[in-house]
Amino acid sequence: MTVAELIASGASQFTEAKLAFGHGTNSARDEATWLVLWALGLPLDTPLEGEDSKANMPVALADVERIAMLFAERIRTRKPAAYLTHEAWLQGVSFYVDERVIIPRSLIAELMADGSMDYWLKESTQNVLDLCTGSGSLAILAALTYPEVTVTGSDLSANALAVAHINVAKHELEERIMLVESDGFTAPELQTRGPFDLILCNPPYVNAASMATLPPEYRAEPALALDGNTAGSADGMDFVRVLLRDAAQYMSDDAVLVLEIGNERDHFEAAFPHLDAIWLQTSAGEDQVLLLGRETLQQKS
């Protein structure tokens, strides 16, 4: 078989199995392509069209059998491909992942990469907090995007922080990124590390109705990183309520908070009807990520 034939086979199987995507790929073909290239040790940007295409490259029988087993595992377990490869990519940067962390896919990453956030930052933006850091992906991307800043990544989950430590070491950023176990702002280290000039947060925000209907691929991820209803609400805003109540006291005068809330804008605006948020344009639209200044948060409180 050739590379193209293997990809076509995987895409057909994934479509027939009605798998769900959204953890780095958005279609059966893209997911099959990812797994084939990974299994063959080929870069993910390997050309499959044009003069340099590898589409017709023959694949050894042993590799064909190994890839067939990988396809079968993806279908049987319904785990996202990143958990099978232990690798996820965000804005062209590679991260180690396993079932201890949500798979990196935050839209905040693209706002850093394309400079969309820069308008609200200052020369004095030196101290960054990535709250709910998970795998550490946003903390690492912040450090790579803004070489002059220091970053604190915090998370409630010790398991997630163990993965974040792997990624910080992988990118040799131990001197610029500190990881802290904290439920929101409760850890004393956040008081001593602050005030922060920029807070990034991709928190658990999925509402109760959506949590109940998540596909198996999403249920394979830690519920702690998704479920925004752990304090008893149903709108997914439990963590966000605490965040917006407490954030201002940890922010410098010109600081901003960049918050991702996914498809929950309606619930967000119902929960905070008088909050004047700035909604940022992303590839998913302008209702998924918002920005709040310290002054706005102080007025709320």
NUSEKE-636950 format. One record per residue (C-alpha): y, x, z. Coordinates in nm, 4 decimals. Example, Ala and Ser with C-alpha at 12.3 -4.5 7.8 and 13.67 -1.06 7.14 Angstrom:
BEGIN
y / x / z
-0.4500 / 1.2300 / 0.7800
-0.1060 / 1.3670 / 0.7140
//
This chain:
BEGIN
y / x / z
0.0000 / 0.0000 / 0.0000
0.3618 / 0.0986 / -0.0475
0.6508 / 0.0749 / 0.1946
0.7839 / -0.2302 / 0.0090
0.4456 / -0.4040 / 0.0168
0.4146 / -0.3440 / 0.3926
0.7617 / -0.4841 / 0.4550
0.6875 / -0.7902 / 0.2416
0.3611 / -0.8455 / 0.4293
0.5317 / -0.8226 / 0.7676
0.8136 / -1.0537 / 0.6633
0.5633 / -1.3120 / 0.5399
0.3618 / -1.2956 / 0.8613
0.6726 / -1.3217 / 1.0804
0.8017 / -1.6189 / 0.8844
0.4675 / -1.7966 / 0.9067
0.4516 / -1.7279 / 1.2822
0.8048 / -1.8717 / 1.3222
0.9287 / -1.5784 / 1.5258
1.2815 / -1.5762 / 1.6660
1.5230 / -1.2922 / 1.5981
1.8641 / -1.1801 / 1.7195
1.7761 / -0.8628 / 1.9112
1.9018 / -0.6176 / 1.6525
1.7819 / -0.8034 / 1.3438
1.8524 / -1.1527 / 1.2150
1.5653 / -1.2174 / 0.9753
1.1920 / -1.1701 / 0.9300
1.2483 / -0.9174 / 0.6521
1.4936 / -0.7097 / 0.8553
1.2561 / -0.7033 / 1.1508
0.9616 / -0.6030 / 0.9318
1.1745 / -0.3312 / 0.7722
1.2729 / -0.1965 / 1.1138
0.9133 / -0.1806 / 1.2350
0.7784 / -0.0213 / 0.9160
1.0449 / 0.2490 / 0.9038
1.0108 / 0.3190 / 1.2758
0.6319 / 0.3436 / 1.2555
0.6579 / 0.5861 / 0.9621
0.9185 / 0.7997 / 1.1372
1.1778 / 0.7212 / 0.8713
1.5483 / 0.6679 / 0.9512
1.6588 / 0.3060 / 0.9679
1.9054 / 0.3721 / 0.6861
1.6292 / 0.4911 / 0.4533
1.7209 / 0.3632 / 0.1034
1.4902 / 0.0945 / -0.0300
1.6806 / 0.0437 / -0.3539
1.8297 / 0.2726 / -0.6154
1.7374 / 0.6210 / -0.7317
1.6512 / 0.7507 / -0.3839
1.4533 / 0.4437 / -0.2844
1.1429 / 0.4909 / -0.0715
1.0233 / 0.1380 / -0.1465
0.7392 / 0.2552 / -0.3700
0.6319 / 0.5416 / -0.1463
0.2572 / 0.5126 / -0.0790
0.1514 / 0.4739 / 0.2846
-0.1650 / 0.6361 / 0.4200
-0.4425 / 0.3992 / 0.5230
-0.4229 / 0.5072 / 0.8867
-0.0502 / 0.4223 / 0.8913
-0.1142 / 0.0894 / 0.7198
-0.3649 / -0.0009 / 0.9903
-0.1284 / 0.1119 / 1.2661
0.1565 / -0.0943 / 1.1244
-0.0714 / -0.3959 / 1.0877
-0.1498 / -0.3661 / 1.4588
0.2224 / -0.3435 / 1.5353
0.2895 / -0.6606 / 1.3353
0.0044 / -0.8349 / 1.5183
0.1448 / -0.7299 / 1.8566
0.4895 / -0.8605 / 1.7639
0.3375 / -1.1977 / 1.6761
0.0937 / -1.2149 / 1.9686
0.3350 / -1.1152 / 2.2446
0.6555 / -1.2602 / 2.0944
0.8336 / -0.9602 / 2.2419
1.1400 / -0.8442 / 2.0502
1.0742 / -0.5423 / 1.8319
1.2930 / -0.3211 / 2.0508
1.0477 / -0.3614 / 2.3379
0.7664 / -0.2438 / 2.1112
0.9571 / 0.0597 / 1.9822
1.1462 / 0.1284 / 2.3088
1.4547 / 0.1818 / 2.1003
1.7581 / -0.0322 / 2.0247
2.0644 / 0.0440 / 1.8161
2.4201 / -0.0705 / 1.8792
2.7058 / 0.0416 / 1.6532
2.4847 / 0.3174 / 1.5153
2.3998 / 0.4584 / 1.8575
2.0420 / 0.4709 / 1.9822
1.9407 / 0.3503 / 2.3290
1.6117 / 0.3561 / 2.5141
1.5049 / 0.0056 / 2.6219
1.2124 / -0.1609 / 2.7904
1.1487 / -0.4929 / 2.9640
1.3665 / -0.3921 / 3.2596
1.6838 / -0.4522 / 3.0583
1.8326 / -0.6989 / 2.8155
1.8355 / -0.5575 / 2.4628
2.1852 / -0.4261 / 2.3752
2.3721 / -0.6532 / 2.1355
2.7143 / -0.7100 / 2.2914
2.9996 / -0.7987 / 2.0583
3.2282 / -0.5930 / 2.2824
3.0732 / -0.2877 / 2.1182
3.2162 / -0.3758 / 1.7783
3.5617 / -0.4338 / 1.9294
3.5559 / -0.0772 / 2.0588
3.4145 / 0.0623 / 1.7352
3.6693 / -0.1016 / 1.5032
3.9682 / -0.0452 / 1.7318
4.0338 / -0.4160 / 1.7893
4.0830 / -0.3606 / 2.1623
4.3182 / -0.0671 / 2.1274
4.6324 / -0.2808 / 2.1077
4.5870 / -0.3846 / 2.4705
4.5103 / -0.0367 / 2.6012
4.7640 / 0.2158 / 2.7251
4.7879 / 0.5932 / 2.7396
4.7212 / 0.5386 / 3.1084
4.3840 / 0.3775 / 3.0336
4.1648 / 0.6399 / 3.1965
3.9327 / 0.4580 / 3.4363
3.6805 / 0.2122 / 3.2882
3.4317 / -0.0195 / 3.4570
3.1350 / -0.1683 / 3.2726
3.0246 / -0.4533 / 3.4973
2.6677 / -0.5787 / 3.4378
2.5930 / -0.2564 / 3.2522
2.2205 / -0.3194 / 3.1953
2.0922 / -0.0374 / 2.9751
2.4308 / 0.1342 / 3.0023
2.5079 / 0.0757 / 2.6355
2.8690 / -0.0405 / 2.6737
2.9454 / 0.2272 / 2.9327
2.8116 / 0.4920 / 2.6951
2.9943 / 0.3502 / 2.3926
3.3174 / 0.3418 / 2.5941
3.2728 / 0.7064 / 2.6865
3.1973 / 0.7984 / 2.3245
3.4852 / 0.5910 / 2.1836
3.7454 / 0.7086 / 2.4351
3.6683 / 1.0749 / 2.5107
3.9433 / 1.0964 / 2.7731
3.8127 / 0.8239 / 3.0044
3.5729 / 0.8224 / 3.2953
3.3354 / 0.5277 / 3.3232
3.1588 / 0.3465 / 3.6037
2.8614 / 0.1312 / 3.5096
2.7427 / -0.1189 / 3.7676
2.4566 / -0.3640 / 3.7837
2.2777 / -0.5753 / 4.0420
1.9377 / -0.4643 / 3.9099
1.7993 / -0.1310 / 4.0275
1.5452 / -0.1545 / 3.7444
1.8216 / -0.1870 / 3.4860
2.0074 / 0.1067 / 3.6353
1.6939 / 0.3198 / 3.6048
1.7057 / 0.2566 / 3.2304
2.0806 / 0.3196 / 3.2222
2.0222 / 0.6603 / 3.3844
1.7794 / 0.7440 / 3.1026
2.0433 / 0.6572 / 2.8433
2.3279 / 0.8390 / 3.0165
2.1116 / 1.1518 / 3.0282
2.0031 / 1.1001 / 2.6676
2.3665 / 1.1100 / 2.5566
2.4541 / 1.3922 / 2.7997
2.7271 / 1.1913 / 2.9703
2.6309 / 1.2483 / 3.3347
2.9660 / 1.4124 / 3.4102
3.1691 / 1.1171 / 3.2789
2.9595 / 0.8133 / 3.3714
2.8683 / 0.7112 / 3.7260
2.6151 / 0.4324 / 3.7795
2.6415 / 0.2054 / 4.0823
2.4128 / -0.0688 / 4.2140
2.6397 / -0.3621 / 4.2913
2.6402 / -0.7412 / 4.2953
2.9707 / -0.7971 / 4.1236
3.2357 / -0.5979 / 4.3080
3.0526 / -0.5793 / 4.6414
2.9524 / -0.2120 / 4.6393
3.1925 / 0.0119 / 4.8362
3.1750 / 0.2685 / 4.5537
3.3676 / 0.0300 / 4.3281
3.6537 / 0.0218 / 4.5754
3.6714 / 0.3998 / 4.5870
3.6302 / 0.4361 / 4.2094
3.9039 / 0.1828 / 4.1342
4.1536 / 0.0607 / 4.0463
4.0233 / 0.0266 / 3.6921
4.2382 / 0.0275 / 3.3795
3.9780 / -0.1496 / 3.1673
3.6905 / -0.3712 / 3.2769
3.4179 / -0.4582 / 3.0278
3.1749 / -0.7324 / 3.1186
2.8891 / -0.8949 / 2.9314
2.7531 / -1.1023 / 3.2211
2.4767 / -1.3609 / 3.2568
2.6357 / -1.6734 / 3.1079
2.3649 / -1.8905 / 2.9489
2.3902 / -2.2523 / 3.0643
2.0951 / -2.4314 / 3.2227
2.0115 / -2.6486 / 2.9231
2.0029 / -2.3482 / 2.6906
1.7960 / -2.1453 / 2.9378
1.5335 / -2.4207 / 2.9326
1.4959 / -2.3998 / 2.5540
1.5128 / -2.0239 / 2.4924
1.2521 / -1.8919 / 2.2465
0.9826 / -1.6612 / 2.3890
1.1641 / -1.3537 / 2.2543
1.4585 / -1.4286 / 2.4807
1.2394 / -1.5268 / 2.7756
1.0831 / -1.1803 / 2.7472
1.4158 / -1.0393 / 2.8671
1.5120 / -1.0297 / 3.2367
1.6328 / -1.3771 / 3.3333
1.8767 / -1.2112 / 3.5724
2.0693 / -1.0800 / 3.2719
2.0870 / -1.4186 / 3.0984
2.0897 / -1.7032 / 3.3501
2.4435 / -1.7932 / 3.4526
2.3361 / -2.0659 / 3.6933
2.1950 / -1.8719 / 3.9884
2.4471 / -2.0163 / 4.2349
2.3514 / -2.3734 / 4.1542
2.5696 / -2.4783 / 3.8625
2.4468 / -2.5782 / 3.5184
2.7337 / -2.4515 / 3.3018
2.6431 / -2.0807 / 3.3062
2.9691 / -1.9829 / 3.4734
2.8482 / -1.8876 / 3.8240
2.8950 / -1.5126 / 3.7865
3.2119 / -1.5582 / 3.5817
3.3714 / -1.7639 / 3.8616
3.3203 / -1.4803 / 4.1088
3.4324 / -1.2227 / 3.8529
3.7612 / -1.3972 / 3.7774
3.8248 / -1.4605 / 4.1471
3.7842 / -1.0957 / 4.2451
3.8699 / -0.8837 / 3.9409
4.2485 / -0.8544 / 3.9831
4.2250 / -0.6639 / 4.3096
4.0199 / -0.3945 / 4.1342
4.2558 / -0.3585 / 3.8374
4.5587 / -0.1355 / 3.7838
4.8901 / -0.2995 / 3.6934
4.8434 / -0.2866 / 3.3141
4.4660 / -0.3303 / 3.3191
4.2733 / -0.5774 / 3.1061
3.9361 / -0.7450 / 3.1429
3.7287 / -0.7935 / 2.8262
3.4668 / -1.0611 / 2.8857
3.1863 / -1.1832 / 2.6607
3.0675 / -1.5423 / 2.7075
2.8643 / -1.5969 / 2.3910
2.8406 / -1.9604 / 2.2833
2.9800 / -2.0881 / 2.6128
3.3497 / -2.1262 / 2.5257
3.3430 / -2.5001 / 2.5944
3.1922 / -2.4444 / 2.9371
3.4350 / -2.1598 / 3.0044
3.7404 / -2.3666 / 2.9191
3.6102 / -2.6611 / 3.1225
3.5603 / -2.4325 / 3.4225
3.8993 / -2.2592 / 3.3825
4.1267 / -2.5138 / 3.2110
4.4525 / -2.3478 / 3.3124
4.3580 / -1.9893 / 3.2303
4.5531 / -1.8450 / 2.9377
4.2855 / -1.6312 / 2.7706
4.3275 / -1.4246 / 2.4555
4.0289 / -1.4799 / 2.2268
3.9281 / -1.1778 / 2.0196
3.7969 / -1.1941 / 1.6632
3.4436 / -1.0620 / 1.6199
3.1761 / -1.0847 / 1.3527
3.0521 / -1.3969 / 1.5335
3.3934 / -1.5662 / 1.5281
3.6796 / -1.5864 / 1.7738
3.5200 / -1.7858 / 2.0536
3.2728 / -1.5377 / 2.2034
3.4835 / -1.2618 / 2.3608
3.8075 / -1.3028 / 2.5520
4.0672 / -1.0777 / 2.7102
4.2574 / -1.1324 / 3.0334
4.5333 / -0.9222 / 3.1856
4.5670 / -0.8580 / 3.5570
4.8800 / -1.0711 / 3.5780
4.6997 / -1.3709 / 3.4288
4.4149 / -1.3314 / 3.6778
4.6595 / -1.3069 / 3.9671
4.8249 / -1.6310 / 3.8589
4.4843 / -1.7972 / 3.8585
4.4133 / -1.6867 / 4.2142
//
